[in-house]
Amino acid sequence: MSSSTDNKAPLQHPDQFFIGGEWVAPSTDAQIVVTDSASEEFYFSIAEAKEADLSLAVAAARKAFDEGPWPRLSHAERSVYLRAIAEGIRERIDAFAQVWPRETGALHSIARVSPYGSAATFDYYAGLADTFAFEEPATPSAGEFGLLTREPVGVVGAIIPWNGPLGLIGYKIAPALLAGCPVILKSSPEAPGEGYLFAEIVEAAGLPPGVVNVVTADREVSELLVRDPRVDKITFTGSTAAGRRIASLCGERIARCTLELGGKSAAVILDDSDISAAALTLAKAECMMSGQVCSSLTRIIVTRQRHDEMLEALAFEFSQIQVGDPFDEESQMGPLAVERQRDRVEGYISKGKAEGATLATGGGRPKHLDKGWYMEPTVFGNVDNSSTIAQEEIFGPVLSVIPADDEEHAIALANDTIYGLNASVFTEDVDRAREVSRRLRSGTVGHNAFVTDFGIAFGGFKQSGIGREGGTEGLLPFLETKTVVLQGRPARYRD
């Protein structure tokens, strides 16, 4: 059984990079230190990639695409490797469950089951090798026979954030590999451990050299990955501010990009909903990963006549949350990932007070915890939708209850944001839920719950991103569509 005292990181090569199918020494002795989020103590240090290291990784991926076997394998042949990766993830469950809580504050109870979902992602995309139409006949306007083919986009730079590395590795790398794209995985300096565990799994699975390369770098070197003309596509998950920069750099050279960015998602509480049930659902969801989830439902929009009831119910549920060591089975919420993030959340709480919102519960550091980047679950009421805490992504356990005049006004308030990642409608009437969902400018809309479904598709409207991840929609960004018009019918399409 893992515990908070098992503090040695289960990494085999933290002082190296995985490039070209082997572990290579870094070009400098630069190191990134990872601190345990619950104890504030040293956890491990890892090699920091510099320009020469990143260039080597890109060169390895480029060679794998231009000269290696990977793009020329059949999809069925690639799927064998994806299934091997899935099995490797399942075999390293304990290691992932040890690393994720220390790096980000996620509960161990969640960390020991979530890798199964990541493994399932690789199995899912392996299954598409037999069912997805990578090539299909089409009727041409000229010529005798047409084909619509979907081919790999090329070398992919995958940049992942610190809050949920393994899950996002799956949604980016599994479809890229199935498509035939070599990948450079750039891990976050705050949470590089899962990326390194993944590299060990890739090594054991025996993928051809250069198909997956793993480095950890800070923003300056990461930007070099985005700029590199040898990289055909960038897939990024992170802040909207960073996404704007990446989109502009990709635009300069017309590189493909998929961006999954920030959110300020609304829960629209209709007047027929059960307030107590809604409050319990929202409180539990917001405490997942200490509120460090881009799709969190952080704006609770309710009509004025039910505002106080909603605020009281949320304050009660949040005040009952047990904050503590993520390895303690009694804990319901762990710490934030890093000190910088806790400072950021505290800053937003101060702004909320200064701008006139009503602090109903929380707002400080738990008094029983003298170490770790902990914050109390916090609820504000009477929040103006134009205020800072209603418009900017906080990325912590802070909810804003926003009063609306009526249902029409509630929908307008929900849409009054630069973001459009997630939303939910709380009502006892499924037809009303569907009707309201069609009017919400959001990539996902749930009903009476916090919902995201990567099995269908995940992504945002407006400044919450470009493109989708998960499902067959998540495979398309790694493919280029080619039209082929022939003056005869190929053998495989003859009767």
Helices and strands as residue ranges (DSSP letters): E 17-19, E 22-24, E 31-35, E 42-47, H 51-66, G 70-72, H 75-91, H 93-104, H 108-111, H 114-131, E 135-138, E 145-152, E 156-159, H 165-179, E 183-187, H 193-205, E 212-216, H 219-227, E 233-237, H 240-253, E 256-260, E 265-269, H 275-287, G 288-291, E 297-303, H 304-319, H 339-354, E 358-361, E 378-381, H 388-391, E 398-404, H 407-415, E 422-426, H 430-437, E 444-447, G 462-464, E 465-466, G 472-474, G 476-478, E 479-486, G 491-493
